[in-house]
Amino acid sequence: MSEKYFAHVKKDAQGQWDAPHDLRAHLSGTATLAEASAAKFHSGEWGRALGLAHDAGKARDLWQSYLRHKSGYDEDAHLEGKKGKEPHAIYGAVLLEKLFGKQIGRLLAYGVAGHHAGLPDWSRAAGTGMAALEYQRELVKSLDQIAPFVSADLVLAKPTRPPWKFAQGLDLSLWVRMLYSCLVDADFLDTESYMDGVKAAQRGGYASMEVLLGNFRFYMQKLEFKSPQTEVNAIRRSVRARCVQMAQQPQGVFSLSVPTGGGKTLSSLAFGLEHAVKHRLDRLIYVIPYTSIIEQNAEVIREAVGQNQVIEHHSSLDEESTTARSRIAAENWDAPLIVTTTVQFFESLFAAKSSRCRKLHNISRSVVVLDEAQLLPVEYLAAILETMQLLVDHYHVSLVISTATQPAFGEGAIEGHAFKGLRNVQEIMGDTVDALHLSLRRVKVHLPACLRTVSDWPDVASSLMKCDQVLCVVSDRKSCRELHALMPEGTIHLSALMCGQHRSEVIATIKGRLGQSESVRVISTQLVEAGVDLDFPVVYRALAGLDSIVQAAGRCNREGKLADLGNVFVFVPPRKAPAGLLRKAADTAQILLSSAQVDPHDHSLFQRYFAELYWKANSLDAAGIVPLLQPEQVECGISFRTASDKFRLIDDSMQRSVIVPYGDSPALVAELRASGPNRRLGRALQRYIVNIYLHDFKAMLQKGLIEEVQPFIYAVTSAVAYCQNRGLLVDAELYRPDQFIIS
């Protein structure tokens, strides 16, 4: 009998004990939910087995005593001399291996053992020590105390065969992680239904994809009726029409090669919704590289399909601007439209923590749009592209690679290189790509006579001063500051040393001045090159990668309003691009563009450029992610946790985040000091964070300009250190004497 075995206990609003959550009911409920989720990728029986086994360790008298004692449910309960936390997850993992054997049981054991603590490594040799599954299973001396009903239910649920024949590489480890996601989400949901019925009731209730498609079609009819009949708008309509047509194709990998200003956001939305309805898919996921543009794109999508149908999941989201329902949906992406960041999406796909993996099973049966895909980090491309191809092959995902500068992601794109790439990529625009790029060409790119002749900053500044409206993009923060210092008063500075709130306000100011035909000169780092819809008549770009040059050109004559072509001037700056991939990209572009009669806008040039760039990369798997996640033949050993620790698209070890004194942040920091961190406050403060290099952080900390306001949370406490024009002052600029002269 299971009546004496509880999974959870809680008190009601009056402080009285509710009826306990029966353990067998919890195991069954979790199994049913996990089975339904895993069935989306033909693995329902495996999900069911995980659900039935995950809390098997709670079906022991010792653990039940622990629960009653720790909760206060039974003051007379004792722990037989035990101290601290009584484990339960590892018992279910060991039981699975005993009942199902190593081949089946070991694969399921990872998820059960880690359903709270995270997916473990198999071997302690990987560096995770006592957290390794190999070590943890040795702690279980006997399974005799587990109530018989657990084993009886499990035996009946033993999986018969894997859903497909696994290939070498990441296939098996991704499947285990996706099953783990099904278990974690099911466990959370079944527990939530007992512990917090109000929260559980707020889940779901979204419109169907058919309804969203109807909303979108109606929105586009109204938009086209209001839009002026310009050549650019006619081209955008033709792009959307082509996307609707291609959405009827079978699921697979697609590229959407549309020049900047060609309406990629709405066109990809048209494709995604039509494709999802055609193939009865569950959701559309937008993956965007920068938080600086994610809110802009999310609002465009909301206007097109409905305000309450889109969930944003990214670090800069202010908690006060979201609803309880949207925050709940962000936990497991149980909504029809998700807008998230490249970092959130891919670090989750390689994560070990339960909170980050919980949503992964909802990637299955979806359309994934990779916006500005050329910005995917080269050093992780091997693992990223293999994983995306597996999602397409086995999890009913359609992938759309959306960018004006298509990277060389196709299979065999890099000859002679061990590069799997993506198979059978279909270009949505078909053989009209070249004509489309030609028809949307609204600028002339001027290259210097010699791409090795350096232009010094005074000469560049002199050229910029001759323009009434001009944008100049450089490749690093220091160059941005140096050039800005030579410009006349009123010139706008944009860089990542300005917090997100500051940048948003400055960009709004720029758009306002451009719209009113006022004078506006802007010196910026490359943060404006992806998705920021500025429209200047003249753009200058310091020599950089070919994709960066073309993206910068996309901020020139964007709407085609000029009587003639806009002008983009490329110059060789006095400081080379930062060492690493940016330097290699600039060097590659320099070689290609030095050839006679090369057009930087030539669409066919991008494949050659990216292939050359990937060749120059030290590795497409610099962190060694793929070997860590390839199962060992003998023990089926997989290093989930080590791989997760190494898969970091942003290297936190070289940077520190600091809260800067801008806007509402002083009041928020005061609240943080007084009451400590909480989720709402943390999300609000994201808008006021700047990331700086570790050496700058240490220097400012030593001089008392930064203070630790809560453990591991730092704030800039000097008003002098944050400039309303340039953002956070670092390096020698902070200590210039003229900063302290009062005029």
DRENMAR-305885 format. One line per field, with one value per residue (C-alpha): residue number from 1; residue in one letter; x, y, z. Coordinates in steps of 0.02 Angstrom, whole numbers. Example, Ala and Ser with C-alpha at 12.3 -4.5 7.8 and 13.67 -1.06 7.14 Angstrom:
BEGIN
k = 1:2
r = A:S
px = 615:684
py = -225:-53
pz = 390:357
//
This chain:
BEGIN
k = 1:2:3:4:5:6:7:8:9:10:11:12:13:14:15:16:17:18:19:20:21:22:23:24:25:26:27:28:29:30:31:32:33:34:35:36:37:38:39:40:41:42:43:44:45:46:47:48:49:50:51:52:53:54:55:56:57:58:59:60:61:62:63:64:65:66:67:68:69:70:71:72:73:74:75:76:77:78:79:80:81:82:83:84:85:86:87:88:89:90:91:92:93:94:95:96:97:98:99:100:101:102:103:104:105:106:107:108:109:110:111:112:113:114:115:116:117:118:119:120:121:122:123:124:125:126:127:128:129:130:131:132:133:134:135:136:137:138:139:140:141:142:143:144:145:146:147:148:149:150:151:152:153:154:155:156:157:158:159:160:161:162:163:164:165:166:167:168:169:170:171:172:173:174:175:176:177:178:179:180:181:182:183:184:185:186:187:188:189:190:191:192:193:194:195:196:197:198:199:200:201:202:203:204:205:206:207:208:209:210:211:212:213:214:215:216:217:218:219:220:221:222:223:224:225:226:227:228:229:230:231:232:233:234:235:236:237:238:239:240:241:242:243:244:245:246:247:248:249:250:251:252:253:254:255:256:257:258:259:260:261:262:263:264:265:266:267:268:269:270:271:272:273:274:275:276:277:278:279:280:281:282:283:284:285:286:287:288:289:290:291:292:293:294:295:296:297:298:299:300:301:302:303:304:305:306:307:308:309:310:311:312:313:314:315:316:317:318:319:320:321:322:323:324:325:326:327:328:329:330:331:332:333:334:335:336:337:338:339:340:341:342:343:344:345:346:347:348:349:350:351:352:353:354:355:356:357:358:359:360:361:362:363:364:365:366:367:368:369:370:371:372:373:374:375:376:377:378:379:380:381:382:383:384:385:386:387:388:389:390:391:392:393:394:395:396:397:398:399:400:401:402:403:404:405:406:407:408:409:410:411:412:413:414:415:416:417:418:419:420:421:422:423:424:425:426:427:428:429:430:431:432:433:434:435:436:437:438:439:440:441:442:443:444:445:446:447:448:449:450:451:452:453:454:455:456:457:458:459:460:461:462:463:464:465:466:467:468:469:470:471:472:473:474:475:476:477:478:479:480:481:482:483:484:485:486:487:488:489:490:491:492:493:494:495:496:497:498:499:500:501:502:503:504:505:506:507:508:509:510:511:512:513:514:515:516:517:518:519:520:521:522:523:524:525:526:527:528:529:530:531:532:533:534:535:536:537:538:539:540:541:542:543:544:545:546:547:548:549:550:551:552:553:554:555:556:557:558:559:560:561:562:563:564:565:566:567:568:569:570:571:572:573:574:575:576:577:578:579:580:581:582:583:584:585:586:587:588:589:590:591:592:593:594:595:596:597:598:599:600:601:602:603:604:605:606:607:608:609:610:611:612:613:614:615:616:617:618:619:620:621:622:623:624:625:626:627:628:629:630:631:632:633:634:635:636:637:638:639:640:641:642:643:644:645:646:647:648:649:650:651:652:653:654:655:656:657:658:659:660:661:662:663:664:665:666:667:668:669:670:671:672:673:674:675:676:677:678:679:680:681:682:683:684:685:686:687:688:689:690:691:692:693:694:695:696:697:698:699:700:701:702:703:704:705:706:707:708:709:710:711:712:713:714:715:716:717:718:719:720:721:722:723:724:725:726:727:728:729:730:731:732:733:734:735:736:737:738:739:740:741:742:743
r = M:S:E:K:Y:F:A:H:V:K:K:D:A:Q:G:Q:W:D:A:P:H:D:L:R:A:H:L:S:G:T:A:T:L:A:E:A:S:A:A:K:F:H:S:G:E:W:G:R:A:L:G:L:A:H:D:A:G:K:A:R:D:L:W:Q:S:Y:L:R:H:K:S:G:Y:D:E:D:A:H:L:E:G:K:K:G:K:E:P:H:A:I:Y:G:A:V:L:L:E:K:L:F:G:K:Q:I:G:R:L:L:A:Y:G:V:A:G:H:H:A:G:L:P:D:W:S:R:A:A:G:T:G:M:A:A:L:E:Y:Q:R:E:L:V:K:S:L:D:Q:I:A:P:F:V:S:A:D:L:V:L:A:K:P:T:R:P:P:W:K:F:A:Q:G:L:D:L:S:L:W:V:R:M:L:Y:S:C:L:V:D:A:D:F:L:D:T:E:S:Y:M:D:G:V:K:A:A:Q:R:G:G:Y:A:S:M:E:V:L:L:G:N:F:R:F:Y:M:Q:K:L:E:F:K:S:P:Q:T:E:V:N:A:I:R:R:S:V:R:A:R:C:V:Q:M:A:Q:Q:P:Q:G:V:F:S:L:S:V:P:T:G:G:G:K:T:L:S:S:L:A:F:G:L:E:H:A:V:K:H:R:L:D:R:L:I:Y:V:I:P:Y:T:S:I:I:E:Q:N:A:E:V:I:R:E:A:V:G:Q:N:Q:V:I:E:H:H:S:S:L:D:E:E:S:T:T:A:R:S:R:I:A:A:E:N:W:D:A:P:L:I:V:T:T:T:V:Q:F:F:E:S:L:F:A:A:K:S:S:R:C:R:K:L:H:N:I:S:R:S:V:V:V:L:D:E:A:Q:L:L:P:V:E:Y:L:A:A:I:L:E:T:M:Q:L:L:V:D:H:Y:H:V:S:L:V:I:S:T:A:T:Q:P:A:F:G:E:G:A:I:E:G:H:A:F:K:G:L:R:N:V:Q:E:I:M:G:D:T:V:D:A:L:H:L:S:L:R:R:V:K:V:H:L:P:A:C:L:R:T:V:S:D:W:P:D:V:A:S:S:L:M:K:C:D:Q:V:L:C:V:V:S:D:R:K:S:C:R:E:L:H:A:L:M:P:E:G:T:I:H:L:S:A:L:M:C:G:Q:H:R:S:E:V:I:A:T:I:K:G:R:L:G:Q:S:E:S:V:R:V:I:S:T:Q:L:V:E:A:G:V:D:L:D:F:P:V:V:Y:R:A:L:A:G:L:D:S:I:V:Q:A:A:G:R:C:N:R:E:G:K:L:A:D:L:G:N:V:F:V:F:V:P:P:R:K:A:P:A:G:L:L:R:K:A:A:D:T:A:Q:I:L:L:S:S:A:Q:V:D:P:H:D:H:S:L:F:Q:R:Y:F:A:E:L:Y:W:K:A:N:S:L:D:A:A:G:I:V:P:L:L:Q:P:E:Q:V:E:C:G:I:S:F:R:T:A:S:D:K:F:R:L:I:D:D:S:M:Q:R:S:V:I:V:P:Y:G:D:S:P:A:L:V:A:E:L:R:A:S:G:P:N:R:R:L:G:R:A:L:Q:R:Y:I:V:N:I:Y:L:H:D:F:K:A:M:L:Q:K:G:L:I:E:E:V:Q:P:F:I:Y:A:V:T:S:A:V:A:Y:C:Q:N:R:G:L:L:V:D:A:E:L:Y:R:P:D:Q:F:I:I:S
px = 0:59:-50:90:211:204:288:255:163:100:-6:-160:-187:-244:-85:-170:-96:-177:-195:-20:29:22:187:113:-6:142:244:96:53:233:246:89:152:328:258:152:300:421:293:323:490:432:499:341:378:549:471:346:483:576:421:386:566:615:555:576:698:555:468:580:537:698:655:475:538:653:508:396:535:601:429:364:221:265:362:397:481:664:805:895:1049:1056:1107:1080:985:928:955:822:860:1007:899:784:935:1011:842:823:991:948:778:820:1004:1150:1102:929:945:1105:1029:879:984:1063:895:830:992:995:813:851:1039:1063:1127:1287:1447:1469:1649:1725:1882:1796:1823:1652:1709:1573:1436:1478:1351:1488:1521:1342:1281:1411:1325:1170:1206:1032:869:771:688:600:415:370:239:377:468:304:247:418:433:270:337:505:545:561:672:751:655:789:964:1083:1225:1398:1423:1293:1139:1124:1172:1046:910:952:946:778:707:777:685:522:549:598:451:329:394:378:202:134:210:144:-33:-26:78:10:-154:-169:-6:-51:-216:-124:-36:-91:-243:-150:-225:-194:-71:-220:-291:-121:-103:-275:-224:-65:-153:-278:-136:-41:-196:-213:-26:-19:-172:-87:89:146:163:353:472:544:372:331:489:445:274:354:473:327:231:379:391:207:233:388:304:208:370:411:501:688:824:789:889:809:936:855:956:943:782:695:570:647:554:378:427:502:346:239:342:344:156:108:234:176:-6:39:135:33:180:163:264:378:542:641:825:903:1086:1072:959:974:858:756:624:602:573:459:348:335:280:156:73:54:-19:-83:-10:-34:32:219:339:506:642:801:904:859:672:601:493:369:334:280:128:126:65:210:338:264:270:453:493:452:414:235:174:149:279:445:572:739:925:1061:1143:984:939:1106:1172:1008:1032:1199:1149:1149:1042:861:796:881:841:658:600:701:568:457:583:521:381:427:495:659:714:898:901:1069:1139:1310:1343:1344:1513:1635:1723:1561:1497:1533:1424:1289:1264:1267:1135:1025:1033:983:834:780:811:725:625:513:601:610:758:764:934:886:1016:1070:1243:1219:1360:1439:1336:1295:1366:1533:1541:1719:1814:1939:1880:1803:1642:1474:1368:1182:1109:994:975:833:844:670:701:760:849:783:914:1037:900:827:994:1017:841:866:1036:1014:1196:1362:1510:1669:1831:1997:2120:2233:2163:2329:2338:2286:2173:2210:2069:2086:2065:1913:1838:1866:1771:1627:1610:1570:1412:1253:1185:1314:1347:1524:1546:1710:1760:1804:1757:1923:1919:1740:1793:1948:1854:1707:1827:1880:1703:1606:1491:1324:1399:1318:1419:1352:1441:1415:1492:1320:1188:1039:919:1041:1069:882:851:996:937:762:841:938:780:688:820:831:642:641:786:893:1082:1144:1316:1343:1503:1461:1533:1460:1309:1205:1240:1108:925:937:833:925:920:1067:1112:1298:1387:1572:1638:1810:1880:1800:1730:1631:1470:1499:1528:1367:1269:1334:1280:1106:1093:1114:966:871:700:762:700:853:841:1007:1104:1166:1354:1454:1639:1757:1920:2070:2074:2233:2194:2168:2011:2024:2132:2043:1898:1863:2043:2035:1871:1945:2101:1994:1888:2045:2113:1948:1912:2088:2048:2006:1822:1753:1583:1558:1371:1394:1287:1396:1548:1481:1503:1684:1714:1641:1728:1895:1854:1810:1973:2067:1978:2087:1945:1759:1750:1875:1806:1799:1611:1582:1704:1630:1455:1500:1457:1597:1570:1594:1509:1401:1493:1438:1508:1351:1405:1580:1515:1388:1523:1629:1489:1488:1450:1499:1661:1616:1792:1861:1720:1623:1449:1422:1267:1293:1214:1088:902:811:961:1013:842:848:1023:962:821:947:1055:907:811:932:912:749:689:590:733:862:765:737:923:970:931:1069:1211:1373:1500:1683:1847:1919:2071:1959:1847:1994:2064:1898:1868:2040:2005:1838:1733:1643:1565:1500:1322:1271:1377:1445:1336:1434:1378:1472:1457:1546:1437:1596:1628:1472:1457:1287:1366:1490:1433:1551:1724:1863:2049:2144:1994:1919:2066:2088:2109:1985:1847:1856:1870:1716:1686
py = 0:179:275:298:366:553:651:824:907:1086:1198:1293:1481:1460:1367:1197:1042:994:813:753:728:539:474:344:475:594:461:418:599:643:488:536:712:656:523:652:769:633:562:717:639:457:421:416:250:315:471:365:257:413:482:321:307:485:487:302:349:432:264:220:234:331:465:476:505:640:726:726:789:926:992:983:874:746:816:641:583:538:512:368:472:543:725:845:809:633:593:511:539:418:274:287:293:135:47:81:3:-148:-176:-128:-172:-60:-25:47:85:188:304:338:348:515:603:526:555:737:787:911:936:936:811:733:676:488:485:576:587:726:840:841:722:664:736:608:470:340:396:429:255:179:265:157:-3:-78:-53:-167:-24:41:-2:-146:-48:59:-88:-171:-15:8:-170:-148:14:-50:30:-95:-7:163:279:274:208:331:402:440:612:710:609:503:639:761:628:597:785:802:657:743:901:803:732:896:991:851:843:1032:1034:890:959:1133:1065:1008:1147:1300:1276:1463:1463:1302:1378:1521:1407:1380:1457:1526:1541:1404:1428:1437:1585:1671:1649:1727:1874:1895:1894:2025:2133:2124:2176:2332:2368:2355:2467:2603:2585:2703:2624:2633:2520:2457:2410:2320:2216:2177:2114:2001:1931:1890:1810:1698:1650:1601:1496:1406:1373:1232:1134:983:1017:1042:1175:1339:1497:1668:1779:1950:2112:2229:2329:2193:2154:1993:1999:2000:1886:1755:1771:1737:1583:1520:1534:1462:1320:1281:1269:1164:1037:1053:1118:1188:1349:1473:1519:1674:1670:1844:1886:2047:2102:2277:2226:2085:2199:2292:2131:2059:2212:2197:2016:2061:2192:2063:1916:1981:2060:1909:1774:1814:1769:1858:1762:1862:1941:2124:2101:2209:2102:2245:2249:2067:1973:1827:1719:1767:1735:1563:1523:1574:1432:1299:1395:1333:1471:1482:1618:1632:1771:1735:1766:1664:1645:1584:1463:1378:1378:1293:1162:1117:1148:1028:1125:1073:1252:1284:1114:1116:1204:1102:972:1115:1153:994:1018:1200:1321:1398:1560:1603:1790:1868:1692:1751:1806:1628:1605:1515:1423:1330:1301:1115:1077:1204:1148:963:992:1094:959:829:936:938:751:683:817:886:1055:1166:1285:1454:1538:1720:1852:1972:1893:1705:1609:1450:1328:1204:1029:1028:1218:1213:1096:981:1027:909:1010:923:1075:1074:959:1004:1189:1264:1448:1521:1655:1523:1584:1760:1796:1887:1990:2032:2093:2198:2273:2320:2396:2572:2620:2635:2565:2667:2572:2662:2655:2547:2441:2451:2641:2696:2846:2931:2988:3176:3142:3032:3163:3298:3196:3163:3348:3385:3280:3343:3169:3031:2868:2804:2626:2565:2396:2432:2542:2633:2685:2745:2856:2924:2972:3043:3156:3239:3276:3437:3455:3368:3217:3059:2914:2736:2587:2440:2546:2625:2523:2454:2588:2725:2651:2633:2815:2874:2770:2845:3019:2977:2914:3071:3186:3086:3091:3280:3303:3378:3372:3213:3134:2967:2873:2693:2521:2377:2362:2458:2333:2202:2248:2431:2515:2680:2765:2881:2956:2928:2789:2767:2595:2552:2402:2245:2078:2078:2041:2190:2306:2250:2260:2437:2480:2423:2579:2688:2739:2596:2652:2707:2884:2969:3029:2942:2802:2822:2825:2702:2739:2603:2663:2580:2638:2675:2532:2355:2261:2171:2015:1851:1821:2006:2030:1875:1935:2104:2024:1905:2048:2149:2009:1980:2163:2197:2093:2193:2235:2151:2214:2200:2179:2029:1895:1754:1829:1787:1599:1622:1747:1637:1481:1575:1642:1471:1403:1536:1495:1395:1272:1255:1164:1261:1202:1019:1005:866:739:770:728:577:423:305:133:31:129:244:384:561:719:826:942:973:1012:1132:1223:1241:1295:1482:1598:1743:1715:1771:1736:1887:2009:2074:2149:2312:2416:2595:2755:2797:2832:2735:2628:2728:2697:2514:2494:2574:2446:2309:2365:2373:2216:2106:2030:1960:1909:2068:2182:2081:2091:2278:2307:2215:2374:2464:2338:2360:2222:2275:2184:2108:2223:2377:2305:2275:2449:2534:2424:2468:2654:2639:2678:2510:2435:2261:2306:2123:1966:1957:2105:2263:2441:2595:2716:2867:2984:3044:2869:2867:2998:3044:3057:2912:2791:2707:2785:2657:2655:2819:2921:2912:3004:3144:3311:3400:3287:3384:3562:3668:3798
pz = 0:-34:90:216:85:51:-87:-13:131:149:258:200:215:395:442:453:372:206:154:104:-77:-98:-168:-285:-355:-381:-470:-581:-616:-660:-769:-867:-899:-945:-1061:-1153:-1176:-1232:-1353:-1459:-1508:-1506:-1331:-1226:-1141:-1089:-1014:-919:-843:-787:-702:-608:-547:-506:-324:-288:-149:-56:-37:110:294:326:198:257:433:365:275:428:542:429:385:562:502:636:784:848:689:708:586:671:703:526:504:361:202:165:-21:-127:-313:-324:-259:-409:-525:-451:-452:-638:-675:-569:-651:-830:-843:-889:-1068:-1030:-846:-860:-991:-879:-722:-773:-773:-612:-516:-572:-569:-429:-431:-620:-748:-680:-760:-760:-702:-555:-662:-760:-611:-529:-391:-272:-384:-519:-551:-536:-358:-304:-349:-233:-86:-109:-12:-22:-113:3:96:-60:-54:-172:-270:-348:-427:-477:-572:-651:-716:-810:-887:-950:-1120:-1260:-1387:-1420:-1538:-1674:-1707:-1626:-1729:-1663:-1590:-1491:-1538:-1380:-1256:-1331:-1318:-1134:-1101:-1190:-1086:-932:-983:-995:-820:-737:-811:-767:-588:-569:-641:-539:-380:-421:-443:-261:-184:-278:-367:-405:-502:-591:-648:-732:-855:-1034:-1114:-1264:-1438:-1565:-1707:-1826:-1729:-1724:-1911:-1935:-1824:-1925:-2093:-2033:-1964:-2129:-2226:-2118:-2126:-2315:-2333:-2229:-2299:-2438:-2610:-2620:-2712:-2547:-2480:-2643:-2623:-2442:-2497:-2627:-2495:-2379:-2522:-2560:-2375:-2373:-2528:-2461:-2293:-2377:-2401:-2290:-2126:-2134:-2136:-2225:-2256:-2275:-2363:-2365:-2365:-2217:-2229:-2329:-2191:-2122:-1955:-2028:-2172:-2057:-1948:-2101:-2143:-1964:-1935:-2104:-2084:-1906:-1960:-2112:-2006:-1844:-1745:-1569:-1568:-1653:-1567:-1616:-1566:-1571:-1535:-1435:-1294:-1369:-1513:-1437:-1359:-1524:-1622:-1488:-1496:-1686:-1666:-1527:-1635:-1773:-1675:-1507:-1351:-1237:-1354:-1352:-1212:-1198:-1107:-1083:-946:-975:-951:-813:-698:-676:-864:-870:-809:-687:-830:-944:-806:-778:-965:-972:-850:-979:-1141:-1140:-1256:-1445:-1477:-1385:-1412:-1330:-1346:-1427:-1257:-1171:-1312:-1341:-1163:-1114:-1249:-1169:-989:-842:-717:-703:-711:-879:-954:-904:-1063:-1189:-1232:-1292:-1429:-1512:-1638:-1669:-1797:-1737:-1820:-1795:-1826:-1877:-1880:-1939:-1760:-1691:-1603:-1718:-1576:-1534:-1711:-1717:-1565:-1611:-1790:-1749:-1615:-1731:-1864:-1733:-1682:-1864:-1888:-1732:-1643:-1782:-1784:-1937:-1934:-2021:-2038:-2061:-2107:-2242:-2237:-2247:-2159:-2229:-2124:-2262:-2263:-2354:-2357:-2293:-2407:-2326:-2150:-2023:-2029:-2029:-2061:-2098:-2231:-2374:-2335:-2439:-2481:-2457:-2588:-2712:-2867:-2838:-2703:-2815:-2897:-2726:-2659:-2816:-2805:-2621:-2648:-2583:-2551:-2637:-2539:-2560:-2523:-2497:-2641:-2532:-2391:-2300:-2290:-2115:-2085:-1921:-1806:-1843:-2029:-1997:-1881:-2012:-2142:-2021:-1978:-2160:-2145:-2064:-2029:-2014:-1921:-1893:-1831:-1755:-1686:-1503:-1357:-1346:-1528:-1503:-1358:-1447:-1605:-1508:-1410:-1574:-1630:-1596:-1446:-1473:-1562:-1492:-1420:-1419:-1342:-1225:-1086:-1080:-989:-1086:-1024:-1074:-1247:-1278:-1235:-1344:-1493:-1473:-1476:-1635:-1721:-1669:-1741:-1903:-1919:-1897:-2020:-1882:-1876:-1793:-1789:-1703:-1657:-1611:-1584:-1684:-1568:-1697:-1835:-1795:-1795:-1741:-1876:-1895:-2065:-2105:-2274:-2241:-2143:-2108:-2057:-1990:-2083:-2010:-2064:-2225:-2132:-2017:-2163:-2247:-2083:-2054:-2232:-2181:-2072:-2227:-2337:-2255:-2316:-2488:-2463:-2539:-2718:-2752:-2667:-2489:-2462:-2355:-2332:-2271:-2193:-2112:-1930:-1832:-1711:-1775:-1727:-1558:-1561:-1594:-1711:-1744:-1801:-1911:-1985:-2029:-2103:-2208:-2274:-2312:-2422:-2513:-2542:-2605:-2759:-2914:-2946:-2789:-2733:-2543:-2574:-2689:-2606:-2674:-2587:-2412:-2429:-2481:-2341:-2203:-2267:-2260:-2087:-2016:-2085:-1987:-1825:-1706:-1682:-1715:-1549:-1445:-1277:-1329:-1303:-1430:-1352:-1178:-1238:-1344:-1238:-1194:-1265:-1106:-967:-1075:-985:-1030:-951:-944:-805:-868:-1043:-969:-871:-1029:-1146:-1110:-1255:-1143:-1048:-873:-811:-905:-864:-717:-714:-620:-587:-647:-578:-714:-711:-575:-527:-370:-293:-343:-270:-108:-102:-138:8:127:85:-12:-185:-253:-425:-461:-408:-503:-665:-644:-615:-776:-873:-777:-791:-888:-916:-900:-917:-760:-753:-764:-628:-511:-541:-505:-352:-283:-304:-212:-365:-354:-199:-159:-107:-81:-92:-272:-328:-369:-400:-461:-316:-392:-495:-582:-649:-758:-893:-963:-1136:-1142:-1008:-887:-887:-881:-915:-904:-961:-788:-713:-841:-748:-862:-794:-631:-699:-662:-798
//
